[in-house]
Amino acid sequence: MTKMKRGIKMRRGEEEKRRRGEREKRRKGENSWVIRIFLLLVCVSFSFSCKPNSAILNSQKSNQSLSANAADKAVNSFERDLETMRTADFDFIFVLRRKDGGKLDGEDRKYIKTNSPAETNRFIVSDEEKAVIAGSKFKFAPENLKILQERFAVEDFSKPAADVPPPNANATANG
């Protein structure tokens, strides 16, 4: 063998001894101090993170006031939606609610849209899904109102008759 091959074999042998030594240390637990420190750090971090959250403990007091505010929000959202319809300058505004006071389901909404005049410009579901506000520039036909009143309580928030322009006001103004 040449000197170079012998050197390589010796390095391999030294490397093998080093690996065996590390394996023996692991078996004997000489590196266990690293594990112990790690476990200690984990325990310490858990002990600092596990304390009661004062925000949650104090939230019960604020929840009682929030329930009162929720009722105000429902009224305010209905009033806001109604004001939106007035701001949009609809001449005829009707609020439809179930007679039993319950929430409107998909079938109720479909019934309202089917039995409202085609000229109805906008529908808004409001008051926590208990009311539909319908806005139109055109008067509802008495037949449509009668059909809707059979199933729903209908409130009229339309402009007074004196404020409503005649149906063909633009045609006479331009003509």
Beta strands, then each sheet from edge to edge (+ up, - down):
strand 1: 92-98
strand 2: 122-126
strand 3: 131-136
strand 4: 152-156
sheet 1: 2+ 3- 1+ 4-
end
